[in-house]
Amino acid sequence: MLKVGLTGGIGAGKSEVSRLLVECGAVLIDADRIAREVVAPGTPGLAAVVEAFGTEVLAADGSLDRPRLGSIVFADPAKLAVLNSIVHPLVGARSRELESAAAEDAVVVHDVPLLAENALASLYDVVVVVDASPETQLDRLVRLRGMTEQDARARMAAQATREKRLEIADIVIDNDVPLEELRRRVREVWADLVRRAHAPQEPPRASQE
């Protein structure tokens, strides 16, 4: 099994890259999707979030009001740290469960938005970073996701710098390109990952901390 950590700044196009890797044959473990599951109504995760932030972060139907919570935590690093301390252990536990269910020869891609921020590179055999310029990120967030420029910049500022992400990259996928060029690059990367999966095992990577 080859464990791949896939990351990239918000708006860089990581989700599109993960989708293309799945088309190639990757087993995808999506941290964002799991993060939603572990705070679904009725879960201990949601109860812990409400205890920390109050009932104002709940929607009328009792589910988590993610935009409301986001507006609170992304403007305050201390509150973001509290949220992460609740959600990240739950996401990690579920991710390990899913990974253990994959085939022994699988290329398992962990889609992890905060891989650089949380110094998680040492958990993976290979780190793939989807890279785009800050201008491209901002444009996508405003034009495609409907964020205000202020909210988009706050989300970007709450993440690691572009330079910090690139420092931990074994493979970089440039996503300041047309979709067809991105498809070609992802196919190249997939071929590389398959080769690595069948190569003799190398010693674990050193911690980035």
GROMACS elastic network, one bead per residue, 0.5 to 0.9 nm:
[ bonds ]
;  ai    aj funct       b0    kb
    1   102     6  0.82575   500
    1   103     6  0.72796   500
    1   104     6  0.50520   500
    1   107     6  0.58656   500
    1   108     6  0.70271   500
    1   197     6  0.62994   500
    1   198     6  0.85925   500
    2   104     6  0.87625   500
    2   105     6  0.74297   500
    2   106     6  0.64837   500
    2   108     6  0.60277   500
    2   109     6  0.82888   500
    2   124     6  0.81134   500
    2   125     6  0.63639   500
    2   126     6  0.78593   500
    2   193     6  0.77348   500
    2   194     6  0.83340   500
    2   196     6  0.73904   500
    2   197     6  0.50980   500
    2   198     6  0.85737   500
    3    99     6  0.87937   500
    3   106     6  0.85788   500
    3   107     6  0.63836   500
    3   108     6  0.51384   500
    3   109     6  0.62711   500
    3   110     6  0.73844   500
    3   123     6  0.80691   500
    3   124     6  0.51271   500
    3   125     6  0.52529   500
    3   126     6  0.66449   500
    3   127     6  0.87524   500
    3   197     6  0.87340   500
    4   107     6  0.72104   500
    4   108     6  0.59674   500
    4   110     6  0.59224   500
    4   111     6  0.84599   500
    4   123     6  0.88748   500
    4   124     6  0.54793   500
    4   125     6  0.59365   500
    4   127     6  0.57705   500
    4   128     6  0.70968   500
    4   193     6  0.84340   500
    5   108     6  0.85952   500
    5   109     6  0.60228   500
    5   111     6  0.63394   500
    5   112     6  0.66269   500
    5   115     6  0.75060   500
    5   120     6  0.85247   500
    5   121     6  0.71316   500
    5   123     6  0.80161   500
    5   124     6  0.56844   500
    5   125     6  0.77786   500
    5   126     6  0.62212   500
    5   128     6  0.60557   500
    5   129     6  0.82825   500
    6    14     6  0.76095   500
    6    17     6  0.89044   500
    6    18     6  0.78064   500
    6   109     6  0.65153   500
    6   110     6  0.58176   500
    6   112     6  0.58931   500
    6   113     6  0.77654   500
    6   115     6  0.79522   500
    6   126     6  0.85586   500
    6   127     6  0.59952   500
    6   129     6  0.59225   500
    6   130     6  0.75151   500
    7    14     6  0.65739   500
    7   110     6  0.84508   500
    7   111     6  0.61452   500
    7   112     6  0.53218   500
    7   113     6  0.51659   500
    7   114     6  0.71578   500
    7   115     6  0.62544   500
    7   116     6  0.78467   500
    7   127     6  0.77172   500
    7   128     6  0.64017   500
    7   129     6  0.50284   500
    7   130     6  0.61878   500
    7   131     6  0.88470   500
    7   165     6  0.80522   500
    8    11     6  0.81976   500
    8    12     6  0.59944   500
    8    13     6  0.75955   500
    8    14     6  0.58801   500
    8   112     6  0.82306   500
    8   113     6  0.62091   500
    8   114     6  0.81914   500
    8   115     6  0.84976   500
    8   116     6  0.87937   500
    8   128     6  0.84183   500
    8   129     6  0.53551   500
    8   131     6  0.60826   500
    8   132     6  0.82909   500
    8   162     6  0.84312   500
    8   165     6  0.72276   500
    9    12     6  0.53812   500
    9    13     6  0.82153   500
    9    14     6  0.78893   500
    9   113     6  0.70363   500
    9   114     6  0.84629   500
    9   129     6  0.87580   500
    9   130     6  0.76050   500
    9   131     6  0.72863   500
    9   132     6  0.78712   500
    9   134     6  0.88167   500
    9   137     6  0.77447   500
    9   156     6  0.71581   500
    9   159     6  0.70546   500
    9   160     6  0.77065   500
    9   161     6  0.82697   500
    9   162     6  0.73434   500
    9   165     6  0.82263   500
   10    13     6  0.76051   500
   10    14     6  0.80364   500
   10   113     6  0.76707   500
   10   137     6  0.67112   500
   10   138     6  0.88026   500
   10   141     6  0.79231   500
   10   152     6  0.88034   500
   10   155     6  0.74530   500
   10   156     6  0.64490   500
   10   159     6  0.81036   500
   11    14     6  0.76713   500
   11   132     6  0.80642   500
   11   134     6  0.87790   500
   11   136     6  0.75679   500
   11   138     6  0.70402   500
   11   139     6  0.82748   500
   11   140     6  0.57822   500
   11   141     6  0.57953   500
   11   145     6  0.89416   500
   11   156     6  0.86973   500
   12    15     6  0.85821   500
   12   130     6  0.63511   500
   12   131     6  0.59291   500
   12   132     6  0.51009   500
   12   133     6  0.78301   500
   12   134     6  0.84723   500
   12   136     6  0.74216   500
   12   137     6  0.55073   500
   12   140     6  0.81587   500
   12   174     6  0.89962   500
   12   175     6  0.66803   500
   12   176     6  0.83284   500
   13    16     6  0.54371   500
   13    17     6  0.65624   500
   13    18     6  0.88886   500
   13   130     6  0.69176   500
   13   131     6  0.81064   500
   13   132     6  0.79316   500
   13   137     6  0.84034   500
   13   140     6  0.88878   500
   13   175     6  0.67020   500
   14    17     6  0.50643   500
   14    18     6  0.61646   500
   14    19     6  0.86053   500
   14   111     6  0.79283   500
   14   113     6  0.83956   500
   14   129     6  0.82687   500
   14   130     6  0.57780   500
   14   131     6  0.84726   500
   14   175     6  0.86971   500
   15    18     6  0.50794   500
   15    19     6  0.61799   500
   15    20     6  0.86768   500
   15   111     6  0.80441   500
   16    19     6  0.50705   500
   16    20     6  0.62809   500
   16    21     6  0.86823   500
   17    20     6  0.50856   500
   17    21     6  0.61806   500
   17    22     6  0.86625   500
   17   130     6  0.76590   500
   17   173     6  0.86036   500
   17   175     6  0.88842   500
   17   182     6  0.79344   500
   17   183     6  0.81769   500
   17   186     6  0.69666   500
   18    21     6  0.50259   500
   18    22     6  0.62414   500
   18    23     6  0.87013   500
   18    26     6  0.85359   500
   18    28     6  0.73009   500
   18    30     6  0.87564   500
   18   109     6  0.77819   500
   18   110     6  0.89472   500
   18   111     6  0.70727   500
   19    22     6  0.51585   500
   19    23     6  0.64123   500
   19    24     6  0.88583   500
   19    28     6  0.85471   500
   20    23     6  0.50027   500
   20    24     6  0.64508   500
   20    25     6  0.88998   500
   20    26     6  0.88989   500
   20   183     6  0.70466   500
   20   186     6  0.69114   500
   20   187     6  0.82450   500
   21    25     6  0.64427   500
   21    26     6  0.55359   500
   21    27     6  0.84141   500
   21    28     6  0.82222   500
   21   109     6  0.82223   500
   21   186     6  0.68392   500
   21   187     6  0.78151   500
   21   189     6  0.88156   500
   21   190     6  0.68419   500
   22    25     6  0.50140   500
   22    27     6  0.63866   500
   22    28     6  0.65427   500
   22   109     6  0.86590   500
   23    26     6  0.72416   500
   24   186     6  0.87425   500
   24   187     6  0.73153   500
   24   190     6  0.69596   500
   25   106     6  0.85782   500
   25   107     6  0.78463   500
   25   190     6  0.85912   500
   26   106     6  0.71214   500
   26   107     6  0.53505   500
   26   108     6  0.59347   500
   26   109     6  0.63981   500
   26   190     6  0.83756   500
   27    99     6  0.86897   500
   27   102     6  0.73707   500
   27   106     6  0.68527   500
   27   107     6  0.61622   500
   27   109     6  0.59391   500
   27   110     6  0.84575   500
   28   107     6  0.86578   500
   28   108     6  0.59981   500
   28   110     6  0.60775   500
   28   111     6  0.71146   500
   29    33     6  0.84141   500
   29    34     6  0.81640   500
   29    95     6  0.65940   500
   29    98     6  0.71613   500
   29    99     6  0.75535   500
   29   108     6  0.72542   500
   29   109     6  0.60941   500
   29   111     6  0.60856   500
   29   112     6  0.86331   500
   30    33     6  0.53656   500
   30    34     6  0.62971   500
   30    35     6  0.85762   500
   30    95     6  0.82244   500
   30   109     6  0.82110   500
   30   110     6  0.60253   500
   30   112     6  0.69059   500
   31    34     6  0.50347   500
   31    35     6  0.59086   500
   31    36     6  0.86632   500
   31    91     6  0.65466   500
   31    92     6  0.83186   500
   31    95     6  0.74199   500
   31   110     6  0.70421   500
   31   111     6  0.57432   500
   31   112     6  0.54092   500
   31   113     6  0.74566   500
   32    36     6  0.64602   500
   32    37     6  0.88168   500
   32    91     6  0.86652   500
   32   111     6  0.76993   500
   32   112     6  0.73421   500
   32   113     6  0.75097   500
   33    36     6  0.52411   500
   33    37     6  0.64530   500
   33    38     6  0.89497   500
   34    38     6  0.62194   500
   34    39     6  0.88187   500
   34    90     6  0.86251   500
   34    91     6  0.59502   500
   34    94     6  0.72824   500
   34    95     6  0.76944   500
   35    38     6  0.54195   500
   35    39     6  0.67266   500
   35    40     6  0.89081   500
   35    87     6  0.66307   500
   35    88     6  0.78251   500
   35    90     6  0.78503   500
   35    91     6  0.58071   500
   36    39     6  0.55226   500
   36    40     6  0.62562   500
   36    64     6  0.89074   500
   37    40     6  0.52028   500
   37    41     6  0.88928   500
   37    43     6  0.85364   500
   37    91     6  0.87975   500
   38    41     6  0.88860   500
   38    43     6  0.64932   500
   38    44     6  0.77985   500
   38    45     6  0.55863   500
   38    46     6  0.72813   500
   38    87     6  0.73794   500
   38    90     6  0.65593   500
   38    91     6  0.70248   500
   38    94     6  0.85812   500
   39    42     6  0.80304   500
   39    43     6  0.58965   500
   39    44     6  0.73657   500
   39    47     6  0.79130   500
   39    48     6  0.87495   500
   39    49     6  0.78734   500
   39    63     6  0.83337   500
   39    64     6  0.72235   500
   39    87     6  0.78726   500
   40    43     6  0.57738   500
   40    44     6  0.88424   500
   40    45     6  0.76254   500
   40    46     6  0.62780   500
   40    63     6  0.65327   500
   40    64     6  0.72085   500
   41    44     6  0.88204   500
   41    45     6  0.88632   500
   41    46     6  0.65046   500
   41    47     6  0.84880   500
   41    62     6  0.65424   500
   41    63     6  0.53745   500
   41    64     6  0.75257   500
   42    45     6  0.84124   500
   42    46     6  0.70193   500
   42    47     6  0.75708   500
   42    63     6  0.88835   500
   43    46     6  0.54712   500
   43    47     6  0.65871   500
   43    48     6  0.88639   500
   44    47     6  0.50399   500
   44    48     6  0.62068   500
   44    49     6  0.87249   500
   45    48     6  0.51835   500
   45    49     6  0.63432   500
   45    50     6  0.87709   500
   45    86     6  0.70089   500
   45    87     6  0.68630   500
   45    90     6  0.75629   500
   46    49     6  0.50381   500
   46    50     6  0.61952   500
   46    51     6  0.85293   500
   46    63     6  0.83070   500
   46    64     6  0.72768   500
   47    50     6  0.52171   500
   47    51     6  0.61525   500
   47    52     6  0.86966   500
   48    51     6  0.50186   500
   48    52     6  0.62447   500
   48    53     6  0.86745   500
   48    86     6  0.69802   500
   49    52     6  0.51260   500
   49    53     6  0.60264   500
   49    54     6  0.76675   500
   49    57     6  0.83687   500
   49    64     6  0.88251   500
   49    82     6  0.89530   500
   49    83     6  0.69712   500
   49    86     6  0.71253   500
   49    87     6  0.84521   500
   50    53     6  0.51803   500
   50    55     6  0.56272   500
   50    56     6  0.81527   500
   50    57     6  0.68982   500
   50    58     6  0.76725   500
   50    64     6  0.87229   500
   51    54     6  0.57122   500
   51    55     6  0.79447   500
   52    82     6  0.77923   500
   52    83     6  0.80428   500
   53    56     6  0.74345   500
   53    57     6  0.68101   500
   53    69     6  0.82546   500
   53    72     6  0.89674   500
   53    79     6  0.86687   500
   53    83     6  0.87980   500
   54    57     6  0.63588   500
   54    58     6  0.82316   500
   55    58     6  0.54505   500
   55    59     6  0.87032   500
   56    59     6  0.78779   500
   56    65     6  0.83466   500
   56    68     6  0.80449   500
   56    69     6  0.85099   500
   57    63     6  0.87039   500
   57    64     6  0.61072   500
   57    65     6  0.52949   500
   57    66     6  0.74177   500
   57    67     6  0.87419   500
   57    68     6  0.59685   500
   57    69     6  0.55409   500
   58    61     6  0.77870   500
   58    62     6  0.55917   500
   58    63     6  0.56619   500
   58    65     6  0.50078   500
   58    66     6  0.83502   500
   58    68     6  0.83712   500
   58    69     6  0.86050   500
   59    62     6  0.53706   500
   59    63     6  0.54186   500
   59    64     6  0.58608   500
   59    66     6  0.86680   500
   59    68     6  0.89112   500
   60    63     6  0.74041   500
   60    65     6  0.86807   500
   61    64     6  0.87655   500
   62    65     6  0.85722   500
   63    66     6  0.88088   500
   64    67     6  0.88651   500
   64    68     6  0.86403   500
   64    69     6  0.79284   500
   65    68     6  0.54288   500
   65    69     6  0.62262   500
   65    70     6  0.85702   500
   66    69     6  0.50322   500
   66    70     6  0.58653   500
   66    71     6  0.85148   500
   67    71     6  0.61582   500
   67    72     6  0.87421   500
   68    71     6  0.52297   500
   68    72     6  0.65707   500
   68    73     6  0.89978   500
   69    72     6  0.51826   500
   69    73     6  0.62869   500
   69    74     6  0.84454   500
   70    73     6  0.53274   500
   70    74     6  0.56965   500
   70    75     6  0.82150   500
   70    80     6  0.87346   500
   70   155     6  0.87760   500
   71    74     6  0.58137   500
   71    75     6  0.64716   500
   71   151     6  0.78868   500
   72    75     6  0.58365   500
   72    76     6  0.68027   500
   72    79     6  0.75162   500
   72    80     6  0.81906   500
   73    76     6  0.51892   500
   73    77     6  0.67138   500
   73    78     6  0.78064   500
   73    79     6  0.50891   500
   73    81     6  0.82428   500
   73    82     6  0.86917   500
   73    83     6  0.76006   500
   74    77     6  0.66938   500
   74    79     6  0.79464   500
   74    80     6  0.62533   500
   74   151     6  0.86675   500
   74   154     6  0.64886   500
   74   155     6  0.61829   500
   74   157     6  0.86780   500
   74   158     6  0.62637   500
   75    79     6  0.83607   500
   75    80     6  0.82172   500
   75   154     6  0.67786   500
   75   155     6  0.83945   500
   75   158     6  0.80686   500
   76    79     6  0.54377   500
   76    80     6  0.62818   500
   76    81     6  0.87625   500
   76   158     6  0.88835   500
   77    81     6  0.61446   500
   77    82     6  0.87218   500
   77   158     6  0.74821   500
   78    81     6  0.51075   500
   78    82     6  0.64524   500
   78    83     6  0.88798   500
   79    82     6  0.50050   500
   79    83     6  0.63392   500
   79    84     6  0.86220   500
   80    83     6  0.51333   500
   80    84     6  0.61511   500
   80    85     6  0.86183   500
   80   158     6  0.88090   500
   81    84     6  0.50391   500
   81    85     6  0.61325   500
   81    86     6  0.87836   500
   82    85     6  0.51482   500
   82    86     6  0.66060   500
   82    87     6  0.89285   500
   83    86     6  0.52772   500
   83    87     6  0.62471   500
   83    88     6  0.83454   500
   84    87     6  0.51750   500
   84    88     6  0.54315   500
   84    89     6  0.83480   500
   85    88     6  0.59371   500
   85    89     6  0.70155   500
   86    89     6  0.66500   500
   86    90     6  0.72845   500
   87    90     6  0.54044   500
   87    91     6  0.62060   500
   87    92     6  0.86915   500
   88    91     6  0.50320   500
   88    92     6  0.60283   500
   88    93     6  0.86193   500
   89    92     6  0.50537   500
   89    93     6  0.62291   500
   89    94     6  0.87395   500
   90    93     6  0.52892   500
   90    94     6  0.63773   500
   90    95     6  0.86074   500
   91    94     6  0.52773   500
   91    95     6  0.60123   500
   91    96     6  0.86454   500
   92    95     6  0.50786   500
   92    96     6  0.62542   500
   92    97     6  0.87506   500
   93    96     6  0.53218   500
   93    97     6  0.65072   500
   94    97     6  0.50720   500
   94    98     6  0.64227   500
   94    99     6  0.86894   500
   95    98     6  0.52100   500
   95    99     6  0.61267   500
   95   100     6  0.86429   500
   95   110     6  0.81773   500
   96    99     6  0.50325   500
   96   100     6  0.61409   500
   96   101     6  0.87698   500
   97   100     6  0.53380   500
   97   101     6  0.66908   500
   98   101     6  0.52664   500
   98   102     6  0.68958   500
   99   102     6  0.54178   500
   99   103     6  0.87511   500
   99   108     6  0.71789   500
   99   110     6  0.89764   500
  100   103     6  0.81678   500
  100   104     6  0.89260   500
  101   104     6  0.89962   500
  102   105     6  0.83343   500
  102   106     6  0.64836   500
  102   107     6  0.88207   500
  102   108     6  0.75726   500
  103   106     6  0.52290   500
  103   107     6  0.87388   500
  104   107     6  0.88847   500
  105   197     6  0.70695   500
  105   198     6  0.78138   500
  106   194     6  0.87699   500
  106   197     6  0.77055   500
  107   193     6  0.72206   500
  107   194     6  0.70404   500
  107   197     6  0.67356   500
  110   124     6  0.86940   500
  111   115     6  0.87571   500
  112   115     6  0.53949   500
  112   116     6  0.89036   500
  113   116     6  0.81317   500
  113   117     6  0.86770   500
  113   159     6  0.89008   500
  114   117     6  0.50961   500
  114   118     6  0.61121   500
  114   119     6  0.84785   500
  114   120     6  0.83742   500
  114   159     6  0.73307   500
  114   160     6  0.79121   500
  115   118     6  0.55616   500
  115   119     6  0.61612   500
  115   120     6  0.52163   500
  115   121     6  0.65659   500
  115   165     6  0.83721   500
  116   119     6  0.51355   500
  116   120     6  0.64571   500
  116   121     6  0.69966   500
  116   159     6  0.86089   500
  116   160     6  0.64731   500
  116   164     6  0.69290   500
  116   165     6  0.56823   500
  116   168     6  0.73127   500
  116   208     6  0.89621   500
  117   120     6  0.79282   500
  117   159     6  0.67509   500
  117   160     6  0.55317   500
  117   164     6  0.85393   500
  117   165     6  0.84342   500
  118   121     6  0.85838   500
  119   122     6  0.75778   500
  119   207     6  0.78074   500
  119   208     6  0.60443   500
  119   209     6  0.60926   500
  120   123     6  0.56933   500
  120   124     6  0.77871   500
  120   207     6  0.80497   500
  120   208     6  0.77072   500
  120   209     6  0.87571   500
  121   124     6  0.58151   500
  121   125     6  0.83601   500
  121   126     6  0.80948   500
  121   127     6  0.65868   500
  121   168     6  0.68439   500
  121   169     6  0.86527   500
  121   205     6  0.80526   500
  121   206     6  0.85708   500
  121   207     6  0.69428   500
  121   208     6  0.65407   500
  122   125     6  0.76165   500
  122   126     6  0.89757   500
  122   204     6  0.73824   500
  122   205     6  0.56221   500
  122   206     6  0.60420   500
  122   208     6  0.66541   500
  122   209     6  0.89552   500
  123   126     6  0.89970   500
  123   204     6  0.84770   500
  123   205     6  0.81771   500
  123   207     6  0.83947   500
  124   127     6  0.65619   500
  124   204     6  0.82014   500
  124   205     6  0.77729   500
  125   202     6  0.85673   500
  125   204     6  0.68638   500
  125   205     6  0.68898   500
  126   169     6  0.79636   500
  126   170     6  0.60414   500
  126   171     6  0.77203   500
  126   193     6  0.83665   500
  126   205     6  0.86092   500
  127   168     6  0.69581   500
  127   169     6  0.52392   500
  127   170     6  0.52374   500
  127   171     6  0.64697   500
  127   172     6  0.86203   500
  128   168     6  0.86341   500
  128   169     6  0.56578   500
  128   170     6  0.60217   500
  128   172     6  0.57673   500
  128   173     6  0.72908   500
  128   189     6  0.89751   500
  129   165     6  0.68738   500
  129   166     6  0.67919   500
  129   168     6  0.82342   500
  129   169     6  0.56823   500
  129   170     6  0.78618   500
  129   171     6  0.63496   500
  129   173     6  0.61748   500
  129   174     6  0.85434   500
  130   171     6  0.86905   500
  130   172     6  0.59888   500
  130   174     6  0.61441   500
  130   175     6  0.65195   500
  131   162     6  0.77131   500
  131   165     6  0.85827   500
  131   166     6  0.80067   500
  131   172     6  0.67204   500
  131   173     6  0.59765   500
  131   174     6  0.50397   500
  131   175     6  0.57623   500
  131   176     6  0.76269   500
  132   135     6  0.81311   500
  132   136     6  0.62115   500
  132   137     6  0.65428   500
  132   162     6  0.85248   500
  132   173     6  0.87265   500
  132   174     6  0.62384   500
  132   175     6  0.53037   500
  132   176     6  0.53504   500
  132   177     6  0.89164   500
  133   136     6  0.52004   500
  133   137     6  0.63416   500
  133   138     6  0.87296   500
  133   162     6  0.82682   500
  133   175     6  0.85551   500
  133   176     6  0.70036   500
  134   138     6  0.60854   500
  134   139     6  0.85300   500
  134   156     6  0.83388   500
  134   162     6  0.82191   500
  135   138     6  0.52216   500
  135   139     6  0.61842   500
  135   140     6  0.86926   500
  136   139     6  0.51458   500
  136   140     6  0.62080   500
  136   141     6  0.86369   500
  136   176     6  0.70837   500
  137   140     6  0.52905   500
  137   141     6  0.62110   500
  137   142     6  0.87102   500
  137   152     6  0.86482   500
  137   156     6  0.83138   500
  138   141     6  0.52091   500
  138   142     6  0.62038   500
  138   143     6  0.83558   500
  138   149     6  0.73188   500
  138   152     6  0.63520   500
  138   153     6  0.70770   500
  138   156     6  0.82184   500
  139   142     6  0.53556   500
  139   143     6  0.57119   500
  139   144     6  0.77745   500
  139   149     6  0.87608   500
  140   143     6  0.52094   500
  140   144     6  0.51331   500
  140   145     6  0.68164   500
  140   146     6  0.87114   500
  141   144     6  0.56766   500
  141   146     6  0.65059   500
  141   147     6  0.58293   500
  141   148     6  0.81868   500
  141   149     6  0.80614   500
  141   152     6  0.61002   500
  142   145     6  0.57648   500
  142   148     6  0.59284   500
  142   149     6  0.61570   500
  142   151     6  0.89608   500
  142   152     6  0.68818   500
  143   146     6  0.57227   500
  143   147     6  0.76129   500
  144   147     6  0.82024   500
  147   150     6  0.80108   500
  147   151     6  0.61504   500
  147   152     6  0.59339   500
  148   151     6  0.52700   500
  148   152     6  0.61398   500
  148   153     6  0.86022   500
  149   152     6  0.50485   500
  149   153     6  0.60874   500
  149   154     6  0.85410   500
  150   153     6  0.52834   500
  150   154     6  0.62179   500
  150   155     6  0.87442   500
  151   154     6  0.50419   500
  151   155     6  0.62104   500
  151   156     6  0.86379   500
  152   155     6  0.51987   500
  152   156     6  0.62518   500
  152   157     6  0.86000   500
  153   156     6  0.50458   500
  153   157     6  0.59956   500
  153   158     6  0.85746   500
  154   157     6  0.50573   500
  154   158     6  0.61850   500
  154   159     6  0.89447   500
  155   158     6  0.52357   500
  155   159     6  0.68474   500
  156   159     6  0.55135   500
  156   160     6  0.81199   500
  156   161     6  0.84551   500
  157   160     6  0.75157   500
  157   161     6  0.78230   500
  158   161     6  0.89819   500
  159   162     6  0.88890   500
  160   163     6  0.80804   500
  160   164     6  0.61484   500
  160   165     6  0.66962   500
  161   164     6  0.52247   500
  161   165     6  0.65392   500
  161   166     6  0.87890   500
  162   165     6  0.53215   500
  162   166     6  0.63199   500
  162   167     6  0.87601   500
  163   166     6  0.51396   500
  163   167     6  0.61895   500
  164   167     6  0.51646   500
  164   168     6  0.69702   500
  165   168     6  0.56889   500
  165   169     6  0.66485   500
  166   169     6  0.51154   500
  166   170     6  0.85402   500
  166   171     6  0.89103   500
  166   172     6  0.74517   500
  167   170     6  0.86389   500
  168   208     6  0.75365   500
  169   172     6  0.62486   500
  171   189     6  0.78071   500
  173   182     6  0.79028   500
  173   185     6  0.69788   500
  173   186     6  0.74525   500
  173   189     6  0.82333   500
  174   177     6  0.69709   500
  174   182     6  0.75718   500
  174   185     6  0.82745   500
  175   178     6  0.77988   500
  175   179     6  0.83629   500
  175   181     6  0.87176   500
  175   182     6  0.64318   500
  176   182     6  0.86670   500
  177   180     6  0.82004   500
  177   181     6  0.61733   500
  177   182     6  0.63737   500
  178   181     6  0.54310   500
  178   182     6  0.63664   500
  178   183     6  0.88371   500
  179   183     6  0.61557   500
  179   184     6  0.87059   500
  180   184     6  0.63425   500
  180   185     6  0.87313   500
  181   184     6  0.51106   500
  181   185     6  0.62898   500
  181   186     6  0.86761   500
  182   185     6  0.51088   500
  182   186     6  0.61258   500
  182   187     6  0.86280   500
  183   186     6  0.51707   500
  183   187     6  0.62750   500
  183   188     6  0.87613   500
  184   187     6  0.52397   500
  184   188     6  0.64487   500
  184   189     6  0.88367   500
  185   188     6  0.50660   500
  185   189     6  0.62809   500
  185   190     6  0.86310   500
  186   190     6  0.60297   500
  186   191     6  0.86214   500
  187   190     6  0.50022   500
  187   191     6  0.62880   500
  187   192     6  0.86881   500
  188   191     6  0.52744   500
  188   192     6  0.64147   500
  188   193     6  0.88004   500
  189   192     6  0.50071   500
  189   193     6  0.61772   500
  189   194     6  0.86742   500
  190   193     6  0.50003   500
  190   194     6  0.61859   500
  190   195     6  0.86052   500
  191   194     6  0.52081   500
  191   195     6  0.63066   500
  191   196     6  0.87296   500
  192   195     6  0.51417   500
  192   196     6  0.62684   500
  192   197     6  0.86602   500
  193   196     6  0.50206   500
  193   197     6  0.60874   500
  193   198     6  0.87789   500
  194   198     6  0.64803   500
  194   199     6  0.86972   500
  195   198     6  0.53879   500
  195   199     6  0.61597   500
  196   199     6  0.50117   500
  196   200     6  0.80307   500
  196   201     6  0.84843   500
  197   200     6  0.82512   500
  197   201     6  0.83549   500
  198   201     6  0.84186   500
  199   202     6  0.85242   500
  201   204     6  0.87780   500
  202   205     6  0.84448   500
  203   206     6  0.88733   500
  204   207     6  0.89738   500
  205   208     6  0.87191   500
  206   209     6  0.88274   500
